[in-house]
């Protein structure tokens, strides 16, 4: 088999594997706009902090934690797609703060406004990491190299404007990928273990059960902080302390790789991570 055909089959395998896992379903910033809490009530909204300190002042930096890799035990990274917003994102930050946990937010550039940027800055100040989920949440595997680069740079530049550093990891919208994307995006690609929490029909208890059932050391958990995704907020009230009871430290994606002594692939190799220690390409 020649190299071109082998690579083509590999990319096709990635996309098919992601779709089969349920992670390839539409999870756009509007898909869960009608989501509601299981009780039909909208939780009170917490506004973002207006005074922002740097992550280095309280947590070290998200890329270079103050403790050594050998000091970590079991680690897991909660990740949230499709923010930032001023409704669910602050509620998730409240819970992370309550339980002294960190997470990573994969933001959409077009969702970053002057108001939502304050929430993003709060997340960074709490030691969380801000990563890239494209500008428009479109199928980037249908774009040209120039269009792909424009999607990435727009979001990364906007994140850097507000928090002082660019994005370091990329999650493809719909987990749809091709070789042009790997060639054009100079960041590691991140997937994650999900519970289809962009779907309103998935109950709070189903979200809890699925995440706790599949959680393993080194894992990346894929969740959503869409504007009305209050069921995930409610599920996190159980998920976060239960993971901690099981001995997991909740860290950023950068910390996850740091704790395991792994440098993630960020070149044109078609690799997408669901666990920091995985040896396969997906």
KEKE-3310 file (N, C-alpha, C; in steps of 0.2 Angstrom, whole numbers, plus 5000, padded with zeros to 4 digits):
npx = (5004:5003:5010:5002:4989:4988:4988:4976:4967:4969:4965:4951:4948:4949:4939:4928:4928:4927:4914:4907:4908:4900:4904:4905:4893:4883:4888:4886:4887:4874:4866:4862:4854:4841:4842:4837:4836:4833:4823:4816:4818:4827:4843:4850:4860:4877:4887:4902:4918:4925:4937:4953:4965:4982:4984:4996:4999:4991:4990:5002:5007:4996:5002:5014:5015:5017:5021:5031:5031:5031:5024:5011:4996:4983:4976:4964:4956:4943:4934:4927:4916:4911:4909:4914:4901:4889:4881:4880:4894:4899:4893:4899:4912:4910:4908:4920:4928:4923:4927:4940:4946:4952:4950:4948:4944:4936:4935:4924:4927:4918:4909:4915:4914:4914:4908:4907:4920:4925:4921:4929:4942:4940:4940:4953:4960:4957:4965:4962:4962:4962:4957:4956:4942:4939:4933:4920:4913:4911:4911:4927:4934:4930:4935:4947:4965:4969:4957:4955:4966:4963:4952:4957:4967:4960:4952:4963:4970:4961:4959:4972:4972:4964:4968:4982:4990:4991:4980:4983:4979:4968:4952:4943:4928:4913:4922:4927:4939:4953:4967:4972:4969:4977:4989:4988:4986:4995:4994:4991:4978:4963:4951:4940:4932:4915:4898:4887:4881:4876:4864:4847:4839:4847:4848:4851:4856:4860:4871:4880:4882:4888:4900:4907:4907:4916:4928:4946:4963:4972:4963:4953:4939:4925:4914:4900:4898:4887:4875:4863:4864:4861:4859:4871:4878:4871:4874:4888:4889:4889:4898:4911:4915:4914:4923:4935:4934:4937:4950:4956:4964:4958:4963:4971:4971:4985:4992:4988:4996:5008:5009:5010:5022:5023:5025:5013:5008:5010:5012:5010:5006:4992:4985:4974:4969:4962:4965:4979:4989:4988:4993:4989:4983:4970)
npy = (4994:5011:5026:5037:5032:5024:5034:5041:5031:5030:5043:5042:5032:5038:5048:5040:5032:5041:5046:5034:5033:5042:5055:5062:5069:5083:5097:5111:5128:5132:5121:5116:5125:5125:5117:5112:5112:5097:5099:5109:5121:5137:5139:5151:5164:5167:5181:5185:5187:5203:5208:5203:5191:5185:5168:5164:5170:5163:5149:5145:5143:5138:5130:5126:5119:5122:5111:5096:5083:5071:5072:5071:5061:5050:5057:5068:5076:5088:5094:5108:5112:5125:5137:5155:5159:5169:5162:5147:5145:5153:5146:5133:5137:5141:5129:5122:5131:5129:5116:5116:5113:5111:5115:5113:5124:5124:5136:5145:5156:5166:5167:5174:5189:5206:5205:5191:5188:5192:5182:5171:5176:5175:5162:5158:5165:5157:5146:5138:5132:5139:5135:5130:5130:5132:5146:5147:5135:5126:5113:5109:5101:5102:5113:5125:5125:5138:5144:5136:5139:5153:5152:5146:5155:5167:5164:5160:5172:5181:5175:5177:5190:5193:5185:5184:5174:5163:5150:5132:5120:5110:5107:5098:5104:5094:5084:5081:5078:5080:5077:5089:5098:5093:5096:5110:5115:5119:5113:5101:5089:5087:5075:5066:5058:5056:5060:5063:5075:5087:5084:5086:5076:5067:5063:5070:5061:5051:5057:5058:5045:5039:5047:5044:5030:5028:5034:5035:5035:5048:5052:5062:5071:5075:5088:5100:5118:5125:5139:5136:5124:5117:5105:5098:5106:5103:5090:5090:5093:5082:5074:5080:5080:5066:5060:5065:5059:5046:5047:5055:5069:5084:5092:5103:5101:5103:5101:5088:5081:5085:5079:5066:5065:5067:5073:5080:5076:5087:5090:5086:5073:5062:5062:5061:5065:5056:5050:5055:5046:5037:5026:5023:5031:5037)
npz = (5000:4995:5002:5002:5000:5012:5022:5019:5022:5035:5040:5037:5045:5057:5058:5056:5068:5077:5075:5077:5091:5095:5097:5086:5083:5080:5089:5091:5095:5096:5097:5109:5114:5119:5130:5146:5164:5174:5182:5176:5180:5180:5185:5197:5190:5191:5191:5181:5188:5190:5194:5189:5193:5188:5183:5187:5199:5208:5205:5199:5182:5170:5160:5166:5180:5198:5205:5204:5191:5196:5208:5206:5207:5202:5187:5179:5166:5165:5152:5142:5130:5118:5124:5127:5139:5148:5157:5159:5160:5170:5181:5181:5184:5197:5203:5201:5208:5221:5223:5222:5210:5193:5175:5157:5144:5129:5118:5107:5094:5089:5100:5109:5117:5123:5136:5138:5138:5150:5158:5153:5157:5170:5172:5168:5178:5189:5187:5176:5159:5143:5127:5110:5099:5086:5076:5071:5073:5062:5049:5048:5040:5027:5023:5015:5016:5019:5025:5036:5043:5046:5054:5065:5069:5072:5084:5093:5093:5099:5111:5116:5117:5128:5139:5139:5133:5119:5113:5116:5113:5102:5098:5086:5078:5079:5079:5067:5055:5044:5033:5028:5039:5049:5044:5044:5056:5070:5083:5096:5093:5101:5108:5117:5131:5130:5135:5127:5131:5125:5121:5125:5129:5136:5152:5169:5178:5169:5163:5174:5178:5166:5164:5177:5176:5165:5168:5168:5173:5167:5157:5146:5148:5139:5139:5139:5139:5135:5133:5139:5145:5158:5164:5163:5172:5184:5185:5187:5200:5207:5200:5200:5215:5217:5208:5214:5226:5222:5220:5210:5203:5197:5183:5171:5153:5148:5160:5162:5152:5156:5169:5166:5160:5146:5129:5119:5102:5089:5076:5058:5060:5060:5073:5087:5103:5117:5128:5138:5138:5128:5115:5102:5087:5089)
capx = (5000:5007:5010:4996:4983:4988:4986:4969:4963:4970:4961:4945:4947:4948:4932:4923:4929:4924:4906:4904:4908:4895:4907:4905:4887:4883:4888:4887:4885:4866:4862:4859:4852:4835:4842:4835:4838:4829:4817:4812:4819:4834:4847:4852:4866:4882:4891:4909:4922:4928:4944:4956:4972:4984:4985:5003:4998:4988:4991:5007:5004:4992:5007:5020:5012:5022:5023:5034:5026:5031:5020:5004:4994:4979:4974:4959:4955:4937:4935:4920:4916:4906:4908:4912:4895:4888:4876:4882:4901:4901:4891:4904:4918:4908:4909:4927:4931:4921:4930:4947:4948:4954:4947:4950:4938:4938:4930:4922:4929:4912:4906:4919:4912:4917:4905:4909:4928:4927:4920:4935:4947:4939:4942:4960:4962:4956:4970:4959:4965:4958:4959:4953:4937:4937:4929:4913:4911:4909:4915:4933:4937:4927:4938:4954:4970:4969:4951:4957:4971:4959:4947:4961:4971:4955:4951:4969:4972:4956:4960:4978:4971:4961:4971:4989:4993:4987:4978:4988:4976:4963:4947:4939:4921:4910:4927:4928:4946:4956:4975:4973:4968:4983:4995:4987:4985:5001:4992:4989:4971:4960:4944:4938:4926:4909:4891:4882:4878:4873:4857:4843:4836:4851:4846:4857:4859:4864:4877:4884:4883:4892:4906:4910:4909:4922:4934:4952:4969:4975:4958:4950:4932:4922:4907:4899:4896:4883:4872:4857:4866:4860:4859:4878:4880:4869:4878:4894:4888:4890:4904:4917:4917:4915:4930:4940:4934:4940:4957:4958:4965:4956:4968:4970:4974:4992:4994:4987:5002:5014:5009:5012:5028:5021:5024:5008:5010:5007:5014:5005:5004:4985:4983:4969:4969:4956:4969:4986:4994:4986:4998:4986:4982:4964)
capy = (5000:5017:5031:5042:5028:5023:5040:5042:5027:5032:5049:5040:5028:5042:5051:5034:5030:5047:5046:5028:5034:5047:5062:5066:5072:5090:5100:5118:5132:5133:5115:5114:5131:5124:5113:5114:5107:5091:5101:5114:5128:5139:5141:5158:5165:5170:5185:5184:5192:5209:5209:5197:5191:5180:5162:5163:5172:5158:5142:5144:5144:5132:5126:5124:5119:5123:5105:5092:5078:5065:5073:5070:5054:5049:5064:5068:5083:5089:5099:5110:5115:5130:5144:5156:5163:5172:5159:5141:5145:5155:5141:5128:5140:5141:5122:5121:5134:5126:5109:5117:5109:5115:5112:5117:5127:5125:5141:5147:5163:5170:5167:5179:5196:5209:5202:5184:5188:5192:5175:5168:5179:5173:5155:5158:5167:5151:5141:5134:5133:5141:5131:5132:5126:5136:5152:5147:5129:5123:5107:5112:5096:5104:5120:5125:5126:5145:5145:5133:5144:5159:5150:5145:5161:5172:5162:5160:5179:5184:5172:5180:5197:5194:5182:5185:5169:5160:5143:5127:5113:5111:5102:5099:5104:5088:5079:5080:5079:5077:5078:5096:5101:5091:5100:5117:5117:5118:5111:5094:5088:5084:5073:5065:5053:5060:5057:5066:5080:5092:5082:5087:5070:5064:5065:5072:5055:5047:5060:5056:5038:5038:5050:5040:5023:5027:5038:5032:5039:5051:5053:5069:5070:5080:5090:5106:5123:5129:5144:5133:5117:5117:5098:5096:5110:5099:5083:5091:5094:5075:5071:5082:5077:5059:5059:5067:5053:5040:5048:5059:5076:5087:5096:5106:5097:5104:5098:5081:5078:5086:5075:5059:5066:5066:5079:5078:5077:5094:5091:5084:5067:5062:5059:5065:5062:5055:5049:5057:5040:5033:5025:5023:5038:5039)
capz = (5000:4995:5008:5001:5002:5019:5026:5017:5025:5042:5041:5036:5051:5063:5057:5057:5075:5081:5074:5080:5098:5097:5098:5079:5082:5080:5096:5090:5101:5097:5097:5116:5117:5122:5135:5153:5170:5174:5185:5172:5183:5178:5191:5197:5187:5194:5186:5181:5192:5186:5195:5187:5194:5184:5185:5190:5206:5213:5204:5195:5176:5167:5157:5170:5187:5203:5208:5199:5188:5201:5214:5204:5207:5196:5185:5174:5163:5162:5146:5141:5123:5115:5127:5134:5140:5155:5160:5162:5161:5177:5186:5181:5187:5204:5206:5201:5214:5227:5225:5221:5204:5187:5169:5151:5141:5122:5116:5100:5093:5088:5106:5114:5117:5129:5142:5139:5139:5157:5161:5151:5161:5177:5171:5168:5184:5193:5185:5171:5153:5137:5121:5103:5096:5080:5076:5069:5074:5056:5047:5045:5035:5021:5021:5012:5021:5021:5029:5042:5047:5048:5060:5071:5072:5075:5090:5097:5094:5103:5118:5119:5119:5134:5144:5138:5130:5114:5114:5115:5111:5097:5097:5080:5078:5077:5079:5060:5053:5038:5033:5028:5045:5053:5041:5044:5063:5074:5090:5097:5093:5107:5108:5124:5132:5131:5137:5123:5135:5121:5120:5131:5131:5141:5159:5173:5181:5164:5162:5180:5177:5160:5166:5182:5173:5160:5170:5170:5174:5161:5153:5144:5148:5134:5141:5135:5144:5131:5137:5143:5147:5165:5166:5165:5178:5189:5185:5189:5207:5209:5196:5203:5221:5216:5205:5219:5231:5218:5220:5204:5203:5191:5180:5164:5148:5149:5166:5161:5149:5161:5175:5163:5156:5139:5125:5114:5095:5087:5069:5054:5061:5061:5080:5091:5110:5122:5135:5137:5138:5122:5110:5095:5084:5091)
cpx = (5004:5006:5003:4989:4982:4986:4979:4965:4963:4965:4953:4943:4946:4941:4927:4923:4926:4916:4903:4903:4903:4897:4907:4898:4887:4883:4889:4885:4878:4863:4859:4856:4845:4835:4840:4837:4832:4822:4813:4814:4826:4837:4849:4859:4871:4886:4898:4913:4925:4935:4948:4963:4975:4985:4991:5003:4995:4989:4998:5004:5000:4997:5012:5018:5018:5025:5026:5029:5026:5026:5012:5002:4989:4976:4969:4958:4947:4938:4928:4920:4910:4905:4913:4905:4894:4883:4879:4890:4902:4899:4896:4910:4916:4910:4916:4930:4929:4925:4938:4950:4949:4951:4950:4944:4940:4933:4930:4923:4923:4908:4910:4917:4915:4915:4907:4917:4929:4926:4927:4941:4946:4942:4950:4963:4962:4961:4967:4963:4960:4961:4955:4948:4934:4934:4922:4909:4908:4913:4921:4936:4934:4930:4945:4959:4970:4963:4952:4961:4968:4955:4951:4964:4966:4954:4957:4971:4968:4957:4967:4977:4968:4964:4979:4993:4988:4985:4983:4986:4970:4958:4943:4931:4918:4916:4928:4935:4948:4964:4976:4973:4974:4989:4994:4987:4991:4999:4990:4981:4968:4953:4942:4933:4920:4903:4885:4878:4875:4866:4853:4840:4840:4850:4853:4860:4863:4871:4882:4886:4889:4899:4910:4912:4915:4928:4940:4957:4971:4970:4956:4943:4929:4915:4906:4896:4891:4878:4866:4858:4866:4861:4866:4880:4878:4872:4885:4894:4890:4897:4910:4919:4918:4921:4935:4940:4937:4948:4960:4959:4963:4960:4967:4973:4982:4995:4994:4994:5008:5015:5012:5019:5028:5021:5019:5010:5007:5010:5008:5003:4996:4984:4979:4968:4963:4959:4976:4991:4993:4992:4995:4985:4975:4961)
cpy = (5006:5022:5035:5038:5026:5028:5042:5038:5028:5038:5046:5036:5032:5045:5046:5032:5035:5047:5040:5029:5039:5054:5066:5069:5079:5093:5107:5122:5134:5127:5113:5120:5131:5119:5116:5110:5102:5093:5106:5121:5130:5141:5148:5158:5169:5174:5184:5189:5197:5210:5203:5197:5186:5173:5160:5165:5167:5151:5140:5145:5137:5127:5123:5124:5120:5116:5101:5086:5072:5066:5072:5062:5053:5056:5063:5075:5084:5095:5101:5114:5120:5136:5149:5160:5165:5168:5152:5141:5147:5150:5135:5131:5140:5134:5120:5124:5131:5120:5110:5112:5114:5111:5116:5118:5128:5130:5142:5154:5168:5171:5172:5186:5199:5207:5195:5183:5188:5186:5171:5170:5176:5165:5154:5160:5161:5145:5136:5136:5135:5139:5133:5127:5129:5142:5151:5140:5126:5117:5109:5107:5097:5111:5119:5126:5134:5147:5142:5137:5150:5157:5149:5151:5166:5170:5163:5168:5182:5181:5176:5187:5198:5190:5182:5180:5165:5153:5138:5121:5115:5105:5103:5099:5097:5082:5076:5082:5077:5079:5086:5100:5099:5095:5107:5120:5115:5117:5104:5094:5084:5081:5072:5060:5057:5057:5060:5071:5086:5090:5083:5081:5066:5067:5067:5066:5051:5050:5058:5049:5036:5041:5046:5033:5023:5031:5034:5037:5042:5053:5061:5067:5076:5081:5097:5111:5128:5133:5141:5126:5116:5110:5096:5100:5106:5093:5084:5092:5087:5072:5073:5079:5069:5057:5060:5061:5047:5042:5052:5066:5079:5093:5099:5101:5097:5101:5090:5078:5079:5081:5068:5060:5065:5072:5077:5080:5083:5095:5088:5077:5066:5059:5064:5061:5062:5053:5051:5052:5036:5032:5025:5031:5041:5034)
cpz = (5000:5001:5008:5003:5009:5023:5025:5021:5033:5044:5041:5043:5057:5063:5059:5064:5079:5081:5077:5088:5100:5097:5091:5078:5083:5087:5095:5095:5102:5098:5104:5118:5120:5128:5142:5158:5170:5178:5182:5175:5181:5184:5191:5194:5191:5189:5187:5186:5188:5188:5194:5189:5189:5187:5189:5198:5211:5211:5200:5188:5174:5164:5161:5178:5192:5205:5202:5197:5193:5207:5212:5205:5201:5194:5179:5172:5161:5157:5144:5134:5122:5119:5124:5133:5147:5159:5163:5163:5168:5183:5187:5185:5195:5207:5206:5207:5220:5229:5223:5215:5198:5181:5163:5147:5133:5119:5108:5099:5093:5095:5111:5112:5123:5136:5143:5140:5146:5161:5159:5155:5168:5177:5172:5174:5190:5191:5179:5164:5147:5131:5115:5101:5090:5081:5075:5070:5067:5054:5044:5040:5028:5019:5018:5018:5024:5026:5036:5046:5050:5054:5066:5074:5074:5082:5095:5098:5099:5110:5120:5121:5126:5140:5144:5135:5125:5116:5112:5113:5106:5098:5091:5081:5076:5077:5071:5057:5046:5038:5032:5034:5050:5050:5042:5051:5067:5081:5090:5096:5099:5106:5115:5125:5134:5133:5133:5127:5132:5120:5126:5134:5136:5148:5163:5176:5175:5163:5168:5179:5172:5162:5171:5180:5169:5162:5172:5170:5167:5156:5152:5144:5144:5136:5137:5140:5139:5135:5141:5145:5155:5168:5167:5171:5184:5190:5188:5197:5210:5206:5199:5210:5221:5213:5210:5224:5228:5218:5214:5206:5197:5189:5173:5159:5148:5155:5166:5158:5153:5166:5172:5160:5149:5135:5119:5107:5093:5079:5064:5055:5063:5068:5084:5098:5114:5128:5133:5136:5132:5117:5103:5093:5086:5096)
residu = (UNK:UNK:UNK:UNK:UNK:UNK:UNK:UNK:UNK:UNK:UNK:UNK:UNK:UNK:UNK:UNK:UNK:UNK:UNK:UNK:UNK:UNK:UNK:UNK:UNK:UNK:UNK:UNK:UNK:UNK:UNK:UNK:UNK:UNK:UNK:UNK:UNK:UNK:UNK:UNK:UNK:UNK:UNK:UNK:UNK:UNK:UNK:UNK:UNK:UNK:UNK:UNK:UNK:UNK:UNK:UNK:UNK:UNK:UNK:UNK:UNK:UNK:UNK:UNK:UNK:UNK:UNK:UNK:UNK:UNK:UNK:UNK:UNK:UNK:UNK:UNK:UNK:UNK:UNK:UNK:UNK:UNK:UNK:UNK:UNK:UNK:UNK:UNK:UNK:UNK:UNK:UNK:UNK:UNK:UNK:UNK:UNK:UNK:UNK:UNK:UNK:UNK:UNK:UNK:UNK:UNK:UNK:UNK:UNK:UNK:UNK:UNK:UNK:UNK:UNK:UNK:UNK:UNK:UNK:UNK:UNK:UNK:UNK:UNK:UNK:UNK:UNK:UNK:UNK:UNK:UNK:UNK:UNK:UNK:UNK:UNK:UNK:UNK:UNK:UNK:UNK:UNK:UNK:UNK:UNK:UNK:UNK:UNK:UNK:UNK:UNK:UNK:UNK:UNK:UNK:UNK:UNK:UNK:UNK:UNK:UNK:UNK:UNK:UNK:UNK:UNK:UNK:UNK:UNK:UNK:UNK:UNK:UNK:UNK:UNK:UNK:UNK:UNK:UNK:UNK:UNK:UNK:UNK:UNK:UNK:UNK:UNK:UNK:UNK:UNK:UNK:UNK:UNK:UNK:UNK:UNK:UNK:UNK:UNK:UNK:UNK:UNK:UNK:UNK:UNK:UNK:UNK:UNK:UNK:UNK:UNK:UNK:UNK:UNK:UNK:UNK:UNK:UNK:UNK:UNK:UNK:UNK:UNK:UNK:UNK:UNK:UNK:UNK:UNK:UNK:UNK:UNK:UNK:UNK:UNK:UNK:UNK:UNK:UNK:UNK:UNK:UNK:UNK:UNK:UNK:UNK:UNK:UNK:UNK:UNK:UNK:UNK:UNK:UNK:UNK:UNK:UNK:UNK:UNK:UNK:UNK:UNK:UNK:UNK:UNK:UNK:UNK:UNK:UNK:UNK:UNK:UNK:UNK:UNK:UNK:UNK:UNK:UNK:UNK:UNK:UNK:UNK)
# end
